[in-house]
Amino acid sequence: MEQRLYFAYGSNINLEQMAQRCPNAVPVMPVVLRGHALAFRGHGGVATVLPKAGSSVPGLLWDLTPECERALDRYEGYPSLYGKHSMVVADTKTNTGYRVMVYVMTPKNAEIAADPSRWYFSGILQGYKQNGLDPRPLFEALRATREEIARQEVQAPKGFRQYRFDWRAGRSMGRNGGDKPKGRGR
């Protein structure tokens, strides 16, 4: 049976979620992708990796069957939302490198920073804990995303109202922090 090594850095590091999506996938070990940073992007604030010198993204190496890869393709929205890239990750204990498949958000979808939902972020955090990964890079990605969102809101043209979803409060918020106006939009 043909197998393929896959680097997971977002919700697919969560062992329970992957067991549902890909029951035949086998977790191999925690690894790191160097020269990249974790970011939340696209509609809904899902994880991607972006090139960034001096940074690294912790994650989990999986051994996939072809059926598992097809299931992940559907889940990840390949090829519309994510593309597949061949990259090298490293085992931090031995510094051994492995060429793996990585889902990376397409440039069009990765343009806009977006806050992840509480459920999505919590699932990733649970995966970090399950695999003994340091959660600081995950929280750093969330902080950097929120700072970028704030800069985008400041640069918005006059009269433009940007709405965001406040995942802590569980409701949509207007740009000034008030509730989204009633009777407008869909």
DRENPA-3360 file (N, C-alpha, C; in nm, 2 decimals, always signed):
BEGIN
1 = MEQRLYFA = +0.08/-0.12/+0.00/+0.00/+0.00/+0.00/+0.09/+0.12/+0.00 ~ +0.06/+0.22/-0.09/+0.14/+0.34/-0.10/+0.10/+0.44/+0.02 ~ +0.21/+0.49/+0.08/+0.19/+0.58/+0.19/+0.25/+0.72/+0.15 ~ +0.21/+0.82/+0.22/+0.26/+0.96/+0.19/+0.27/+1.03/+0.32 ~ +0.39/+1.09/+0.34/+0.41/+1.17/+0.47/+0.35/+1.31/+0.45 ~ +0.28/+1.35/+0.55/+0.20/+1.48/+0.55/+0.23/+1.55/+0.68 ~ +0.25/+1.69/+0.67/+0.28/+1.77/+0.78/+0.15/+1.85/+0.81 ~ +0.10/+1.83/+0.93/-0.02/+1.90/+0.98/+0.02/+2.00/+1.08;
9 = YGSNINLE = -0.03/+2.12/+1.07/+0.00/+2.23/+1.16/-0.12/+2.30/+1.22 ~ -0.24/+2.27/+1.17/-0.37/+2.33/+1.21/-0.46/+2.23/+1.28 ~ -0.58/+2.22/+1.24/-0.68/+2.13/+1.31/-0.64/+1.98/+1.29 ~ -0.56/+1.95/+1.19/-0.52/+1.81/+1.17/-0.42/+1.76/+1.26 ~ -0.37/+1.84/+1.36/-0.28/+1.79/+1.46/-0.36/+1.73/+1.58 ~ -0.49/+1.76/+1.57/-0.59/+1.71/+1.68/-0.61/+1.56/+1.65 ~ -0.57/+1.48/+1.74/-0.58/+1.33/+1.71/-0.73/+1.28/+1.70 ~ -0.82/+1.34/+1.78/-0.96/+1.29/+1.76/-1.02/+1.34/+1.63;
17 = QMAQRCPN = -0.99/+1.46/+1.59/-1.04/+1.51/+1.46/-0.99/+1.43/+1.34 ~ -0.86/+1.40/+1.35/-0.80/+1.33/+1.24/-0.85/+1.18/+1.24 ~ -0.88/+1.13/+1.35/-0.94/+0.99/+1.36/-1.07/+0.99/+1.29 ~ -1.15/+1.10/+1.29/-1.28/+1.10/+1.22/-1.26/+1.12/+1.07 ~ -1.16/+1.21/+1.04/-1.14/+1.24/+0.90/-1.07/+1.13/+0.82 ~ -0.97/+1.08/+0.89/-0.88/+0.98/+0.82/-0.85/+0.87/+0.92 ~ -0.94/+0.77/+0.94/-0.91/+0.67/+1.04/-0.79/+0.58/+1.02 ~ -0.74/+0.58/+0.90/-0.62/+0.49/+0.87/-0.49/+0.57/+0.87;
25 = AVPVMPVV = -0.50/+0.70/+0.90/-0.38/+0.78/+0.91/-0.30/+0.74/+1.04 ~ -0.17/+0.74/+1.03/-0.09/+0.71/+1.15/+0.00/+0.82/+1.19 ~ -0.02/+0.87/+1.31/+0.07/+0.98/+1.35/+0.21/+0.93/+1.37 ~ +0.31/+1.00/+1.32/+0.45/+0.95/+1.32/+0.53/+1.02/+1.44 ~ +0.53/+1.15/+1.44/+0.61/+1.23/+1.54/+0.59/+1.38/+1.52 ~ +0.61/+1.45/+1.63/+0.61/+1.60/+1.62/+0.73/+1.64/+1.54 ~ +0.72/+1.74/+1.45/+0.82/+1.79/+1.37/+0.81/+1.94/+1.36 ~ +0.90/+2.01/+1.29/+0.89/+2.15/+1.27/+0.92/+2.19/+1.13;
33 = LRGHALAF = +0.85/+2.29/+1.08/+0.87/+2.35/+0.95/+0.94/+2.48/+0.97 ~ +1.07/+2.49/+0.93/+1.15/+2.61/+0.95/+1.13/+2.71/+0.84 ~ +1.15/+2.84/+0.87/+1.14/+2.94/+0.77/+1.00/+2.98/+0.73 ~ +0.91/+2.94/+0.82/+0.77/+2.98/+0.80/+0.71/+3.02/+0.93 ~ +0.59/+3.08/+0.93/+0.52/+3.12/+1.05/+0.37/+3.08/+1.03 ~ +0.31/+3.04/+1.14/+0.17/+3.01/+1.14/+0.09/+3.14/+1.13 ~ -0.02/+3.14/+1.05/-0.11/+3.25/+1.04/-0.25/+3.20/+1.02 ~ -0.35/+3.29/+1.05/-0.49/+3.26/+1.03/-0.54/+3.36/+0.92;
41 = RGHGGVAT = -0.60/+3.30/+0.82/-0.63/+3.37/+0.70/-0.77/+3.32/+0.64 ~ -0.80/+3.39/+0.53/-0.92/+3.34/+0.45/-1.05/+3.36/+0.52 ~ -1.15/+3.32/+0.46/-1.29/+3.33/+0.52/-1.30/+3.23/+0.64 ~ -1.32/+3.28/+0.75/-1.33/+3.19/+0.87/-1.21/+3.18/+0.95 ~ -1.10/+3.24/+0.91/-0.97/+3.24/+0.99/-0.92/+3.10/+1.01 ~ -0.89/+3.04/+0.90/-0.83/+2.90/+0.92/-0.67/+2.91/+0.90 ~ -0.60/+2.81/+0.95/-0.46/+2.82/+0.96/-0.39/+2.80/+0.82 ~ -0.28/+2.86/+0.81/-0.19/+2.84/+0.69/-0.05/+2.87/+0.74;
49 = VLPKAGSS = +0.05/+2.84/+0.66/+0.18/+2.87/+0.68/+0.23/+2.97/+0.58 ~ +0.30/+3.08/+0.62/+0.36/+3.18/+0.54/+0.51/+3.19/+0.55 ~ +0.58/+3.21/+0.44/+0.73/+3.22/+0.46/+0.77/+3.33/+0.55 ~ +0.86/+3.30/+0.64/+0.91/+3.40/+0.73/+1.04/+3.36/+0.79 ~ +1.15/+3.43/+0.75/+1.28/+3.39/+0.79/+1.29/+3.40/+0.94 ~ +1.36/+3.30/+1.00/+1.38/+3.30/+1.14/+1.27/+3.24/+1.22 ~ +1.16/+3.21/+1.16/+1.04/+3.15/+1.23/+1.03/+3.00/+1.20 ~ +0.95/+2.94/+1.28/+0.92/+2.79/+1.26/+0.78/+2.76/+1.31;
57 = VPGLLWDL = +0.73/+2.66/+1.25/+0.59/+2.61/+1.28/+0.60/+2.47/+1.33 ~ +0.56/+2.45/+1.45/+0.55/+2.31/+1.50/+0.43/+2.24/+1.44 ~ +0.44/+2.11/+1.43/+0.33/+2.03/+1.38/+0.35/+1.89/+1.40 ~ +0.26/+1.81/+1.33/+0.27/+1.66/+1.35/+0.28/+1.60/+1.21 ~ +0.37/+1.50/+1.21/+0.40/+1.43/+1.08/+0.30/+1.31/+1.08 ~ +0.23/+1.29/+0.97/+0.13/+1.18/+0.96/+0.18/+1.09/+0.84 ~ +0.15/+0.97/+0.85/+0.16/+0.87/+0.74/+0.02/+0.85/+0.69 ~ +0.00/+0.89/+0.56/-0.14/+0.88/+0.50/-0.15/+0.77/+0.40;
65 = TPECERAL = -0.26/+0.71/+0.39/-0.30/+0.62/+0.28/-0.35/+0.71/+0.17 ~ -0.36/+0.66/+0.04/-0.42/+0.74/-0.06/-0.57/+0.78/-0.03 ~ -0.64/+0.69/+0.03/-0.78/+0.72/+0.07/-0.78/+0.84/+0.17 ~ -0.69/+0.84/+0.27/-0.68/+0.95/+0.37/-0.65/+1.08/+0.30 ~ -0.55/+1.07/+0.20/-0.52/+1.20/+0.13/-0.64/+1.25/+0.06 ~ -0.72/+1.17/-0.01/-0.84/+1.21/-0.08/-0.94/+1.27/+0.02 ~ -0.95/+1.21/+0.14/-1.04/+1.27/+0.24/-0.99/+1.41/+0.29 ~ -0.86/+1.42/+0.31/-0.81/+1.55/+0.35/-0.82/+1.65/+0.24;
73 = DRYEGYPS = -0.81/+1.61/+0.11/-0.83/+1.70/+0.00/-0.96/+1.77/+0.00 ~ -1.06/+1.68/+0.03/-1.20/+1.74/+0.04/-1.21/+1.83/+0.16 ~ -1.16/+1.79/+0.28/-1.17/+1.87/+0.40/-1.10/+2.00/+0.38 ~ -0.99/+2.00/+0.32/-0.90/+2.12/+0.31/-0.95/+2.21/+0.19 ~ -1.04/+2.17/+0.11/-1.09/+2.25/+0.00/-0.98/+2.26/-0.11 ~ -0.91/+2.15/-0.13/-0.81/+2.14/-0.24/-0.88/+2.12/-0.37 ~ -0.84/+2.20/-0.47/-0.74/+2.29/-0.49/-0.78/+2.44/-0.48 ~ -0.90/+2.46/-0.44/-0.96/+2.60/-0.43/-0.90/+2.68/-0.31;
81 = LYGKHSMV = -0.92/+2.63/-0.19/-0.87/+2.70/-0.07/-0.72/+2.67/-0.04 ~ -0.68/+2.55/-0.05/-0.54/+2.51/-0.03/-0.48/+2.45/-0.15 ~ -0.35/+2.47/-0.17/-0.27/+2.39/-0.26/-0.19/+2.29/-0.19 ~ -0.13/+2.20/-0.26/-0.03/+2.11/-0.20/+0.11/+2.14/-0.24 ~ +0.20/+2.15/-0.14/+0.33/+2.18/-0.16/+0.42/+2.07/-0.10 ~ +0.54/+2.06/-0.16/+0.64/+1.96/-0.11/+0.74/+2.05/-0.03 ~ +0.76/+2.02/+0.09/+0.85/+2.09/+0.18/+0.93/+2.00/+0.27 ~ +1.03/+2.05/+0.33/+1.11/+1.97/+0.42/+1.08/+2.01/+0.57;
89 = VADTKTNT = +1.05/+1.91/+0.65/+1.03/+1.94/+0.79/+1.14/+1.86/+0.87 ~ +1.16/+1.90/+0.99/+1.27/+1.84/+1.07/+1.22/+1.78/+1.20 ~ +1.28/+1.67/+1.24/+1.26/+1.61/+1.37/+1.35/+1.70/+1.46 ~ +1.30/+1.76/+1.56/+1.38/+1.85/+1.64/+1.48/+1.78/+1.73 ~ +1.46/+1.65/+1.76/+1.55/+1.58/+1.84/+1.67/+1.53/+1.77 ~ +1.65/+1.49/+1.64/+1.77/+1.44/+1.57/+1.81/+1.53/+1.45 ~ +1.73/+1.63/+1.43/+1.75/+1.72/+1.31/+1.74/+1.65/+1.18 ~ +1.68/+1.54/+1.17/+1.66/+1.46/+1.05/+1.55/+1.53/+0.97;
97 = GYRVMVYV = +1.57/+1.55/+0.84/+1.48/+1.62/+0.76/+1.39/+1.51/+0.68 ~ +1.27/+1.55/+0.65/+1.17/+1.46/+0.58/+1.10/+1.55/+0.48 ~ +1.10/+1.50/+0.35/+1.02/+1.57/+0.25/+0.88/+1.52/+0.26 ~ +0.79/+1.62/+0.28/+0.65/+1.59/+0.31/+0.56/+1.68/+0.22 ~ +0.43/+1.64/+0.22/+0.32/+1.72/+0.16/+0.27/+1.81/+0.27 ~ +0.25/+1.94/+0.23/+0.19/+2.04/+0.32/+0.08/+2.11/+0.24 ~ -0.04/+2.13/+0.31/-0.14/+2.21/+0.25/-0.11/+2.36/+0.29 ~ -0.10/+2.44/+0.18/-0.08/+2.59/+0.20/-0.19/+2.66/+0.13;
105 = MTPKNAEI = -0.24/+2.76/+0.20/-0.35/+2.84/+0.15/-0.31/+2.91/+0.02 ~ -0.40/+2.91/-0.08/-0.38/+2.97/-0.21/-0.36/+3.12/-0.18 ~ -0.27/+3.19/-0.27/-0.24/+3.33/-0.24/-0.37/+3.42/-0.24 ~ -0.47/+3.39/-0.32/-0.59/+3.48/-0.32/-0.66/+3.47/-0.18 ~ -0.67/+3.35/-0.13/-0.74/+3.33/+0.00/-0.65/+3.37/+0.12 ~ -0.52/+3.38/+0.10/-0.43/+3.41/+0.21/-0.41/+3.56/+0.23 ~ -0.47/+3.64/+0.14/-0.44/+3.79/+0.14/-0.49/+3.85/+0.27 ~ -0.61/+3.81/+0.32/-0.67/+3.88/+0.43/-0.66/+3.80/+0.56;
113 = AADPSRWY = -0.61/+3.86/+0.66/-0.60/+3.80/+0.80/-0.74/+3.79/+0.85 ~ -0.77/+3.68/+0.92/-0.90/+3.67/+0.98/-0.89/+3.59/+1.11 ~ -0.97/+3.63/+1.21/-0.97/+3.57/+1.34/-1.03/+3.43/+1.33 ~ -0.97/+3.33/+1.39/-1.03/+3.19/+1.39/-1.14/+3.19/+1.49 ~ -1.23/+3.09/+1.47/-1.34/+3.07/+1.56/-1.29/+3.01/+1.69 ~ -1.36/+3.03/+1.80/-1.31/+2.97/+1.92/-1.30/+2.82/+1.91 ~ -1.40/+2.76/+1.85/-1.40/+2.61/+1.84/-1.28/+2.57/+1.76 ~ -1.25/+2.63/+1.65/-1.14/+2.59/+1.56/-1.00/+2.61/+1.64;
121 = FSGILQGY = -0.99/+2.73/+1.70/-0.86/+2.75/+1.78/-0.85/+2.65/+1.89 ~ -0.95/+2.63/+1.96/-0.95/+2.53/+2.07/-0.91/+2.39/+2.03 ~ -0.96/+2.35/+1.91/-0.93/+2.22/+1.86/-0.78/+2.21/+1.82 ~ -0.72/+2.32/+1.77/-0.58/+2.32/+1.74/-0.50/+2.31/+1.87 ~ -0.54/+2.39/+1.97/-0.47/+2.40/+2.10/-0.48/+2.26/+2.17 ~ -0.59/+2.19/+2.16/-0.60/+2.06/+2.21/-0.50/+1.96/+2.14 ~ -0.48/+1.98/+2.01/-0.39/+1.90/+1.93/-0.24/+1.93/+1.98 ~ -0.21/+2.05/+2.01/-0.08/+2.09/+2.06/-0.05/+2.01/+2.19;
129 = KQNGLDPR = -0.15/+2.02/+2.28/-0.14/+1.95/+2.41/-0.12/+1.80/+2.39 ~ -0.21/+1.74/+2.30/-0.20/+1.60/+2.28/-0.07/+1.55/+2.23 ~ +0.00/+1.63/+2.16/+0.13/+1.59/+2.09/+0.25/+1.65/+2.16 ~ +0.23/+1.72/+2.28/+0.34/+1.77/+2.36/+0.41/+1.89/+2.29 ~ +0.34/+1.97/+2.21/+0.39/+2.08/+2.14/+0.38/+2.21/+2.23 ~ +0.48/+2.29/+2.22/+0.47/+2.42/+2.29/+0.37/+2.51/+2.22 ~ +0.27/+2.55/+2.30/+0.16/+2.63/+2.24/+0.19/+2.78/+2.21 ~ +0.31/+2.83/+2.25/+0.34/+2.97/+2.23/+0.34/+3.01/+2.09;
137 = PLFEALRA = +0.38/+2.93/+1.99/+0.37/+2.98/+1.85/+0.23/+2.99/+1.80 ~ +0.14/+2.91/+1.86/+0.00/+2.92/+1.83/-0.06/+3.05/+1.88 ~ -0.03/+3.08/+2.00/-0.08/+3.21/+2.06/-0.02/+3.33/+1.99 ~ +0.11/+3.31/+1.95/+0.18/+3.42/+1.88/+0.11/+3.44/+1.74 ~ +0.07/+3.34/+1.67/+0.00/+3.35/+1.55/-0.13/+3.42/+1.57 ~ -0.21/+3.39/+1.67/-0.33/+3.46/+1.70/-0.31/+3.61/+1.73 ~ -0.21/+3.64/+1.81/-0.18/+3.78/+1.84/-0.14/+3.85/+1.71 ~ -0.05/+3.80/+1.63/-0.01/+3.86/+1.51/-0.13/+3.88/+1.41;
145 = TREEIARQ = -0.22/+3.78/+1.40/-0.33/+3.80/+1.32/-0.42/+3.91/+1.37 ~ -0.44/+3.92/+1.49/-0.53/+4.03/+1.55/-0.47/+4.17/+1.53 ~ -0.33/+4.17/+1.54/-0.27/+4.30/+1.51/-0.28/+4.34/+1.36 ~ -0.27/+4.24/+1.27/-0.29/+4.27/+1.13/-0.43/+4.31/+1.10 ~ -0.53/+4.25/+1.16/-0.67/+4.28/+1.14/-0.69/+4.43/+1.19 ~ -0.63/+4.47/+1.30/-0.64/+4.60/+1.35/-0.58/+4.70/+1.25 ~ -0.47/+4.67/+1.19/-0.40/+4.76/+1.09/-0.49/+4.77/+0.97 ~ -0.55/+4.66/+0.93/-0.64/+4.66/+0.81/-0.76/+4.75/+0.84;
153 = EVQAPKGF = -0.82/+4.74/+0.96/-0.93/+4.83/+0.99/-0.90/+4.97/+0.99 ~ -0.78/+5.01/+1.04/-0.73/+5.15/+1.04/-0.72/+5.20/+0.90 ~ -0.67/+5.11/+0.81/-0.65/+5.16/+0.67/-0.77/+5.15/+0.58 ~ -0.88/+5.11/+0.63/-1.01/+5.11/+0.55/-1.05/+5.25/+0.51 ~ -1.10/+5.26/+0.39/-1.15/+5.39/+0.34/-1.25/+5.45/+0.42 ~ -1.26/+5.58/+0.43/-1.36/+5.65/+0.51/-1.50/+5.61/+0.46 ~ -1.59/+5.58/+0.56/-1.72/+5.53/+0.52/-1.74/+5.38/+0.51 ~ -1.62/+5.31/+0.50/-1.63/+5.17/+0.49/-1.65/+5.11/+0.63;
161 = RQYRFDWR = -1.74/+5.02/+0.64/-1.77/+4.95/+0.77/-1.73/+4.81/+0.76 ~ -1.63/+4.77/+0.84/-1.59/+4.63/+0.84/-1.64/+4.56/+0.96 ~ -1.70/+4.45/+0.94/-1.76/+4.37/+1.05/-1.67/+4.25/+1.08 ~ -1.66/+4.21/+1.20/-1.59/+4.10/+1.24/-1.67/+4.01/+1.34 ~ -1.62/+3.89/+1.35/-1.69/+3.81/+1.45/-1.61/+3.80/+1.58 ~ -1.66/+3.84/+1.69/-1.59/+3.84/+1.81/-1.61/+3.70/+1.87 ~ -1.51/+3.61/+1.86/-1.53/+3.47/+1.90/-1.54/+3.46/+2.05 ~ -1.49/+3.56/+2.13/-1.50/+3.55/+2.27/-1.64/+3.58/+2.32;
169 = AGRSMGRN = -1.71/+3.67/+2.25/-1.85/+3.70/+2.28/-1.95/+3.62/+2.21 ~ -1.90/+3.56/+2.09/-1.99/+3.48/+2.01/-2.09/+3.56/+1.93 ~ -2.05/+3.68/+1.89/-2.14/+3.76/+1.81/-2.06/+3.85/+1.72 ~ -2.14/+3.90/+1.61/-2.08/+3.99/+1.52/-2.07/+4.13/+1.58 ~ -1.96/+4.19/+1.54/-1.93/+4.33/+1.60/-1.91/+4.42/+1.49 ~ -1.95/+4.55/+1.50/-1.92/+4.65/+1.41/-1.78/+4.70/+1.43 ~ -1.73/+4.78/+1.34/-1.59/+4.83/+1.34/-1.57/+4.91/+1.47 ~ -1.66/+4.98/+1.52/-1.64/+5.06/+1.65/-1.67/+4.97/+1.77;
177 = GGDKPKGR = -1.69/+4.84/+1.76/-1.71/+4.76/+1.87/-1.86/+4.74/+1.91 ~ -1.95/+4.81/+1.84/-2.09/+4.80/+1.87/-2.15/+4.68/+1.79 ~ -2.27/+4.65/+1.82/-2.34/+4.55/+1.75/-2.36/+4.58/+1.60 ~ -2.36/+4.48/+1.52/-2.38/+4.50/+1.38/-2.52/+4.56/+1.36 ~ -2.54/+4.66/+1.27/-2.67/+4.72/+1.25/-2.77/+4.62/+1.21 ~ -2.89/+4.64/+1.26/-3.00/+4.55/+1.22/-3.06/+4.59/+1.09 ~ -3.11/+4.50/+1.02/-3.19/+4.53/+0.89/-3.10/+4.56/+0.77 ~ -2.97/+4.54/+0.79/-2.88/+4.57/+0.68/-2.81/+4.44/+0.64;
185 = GR = -2.77/+4.43/+0.51/-2.71/+4.30/+0.46/-2.81/+4.20/+0.44 ~ -2.77/+4.07/+0.45/-2.85/+3.96/+0.41/-2.95/+3.93/+0.52;
% end
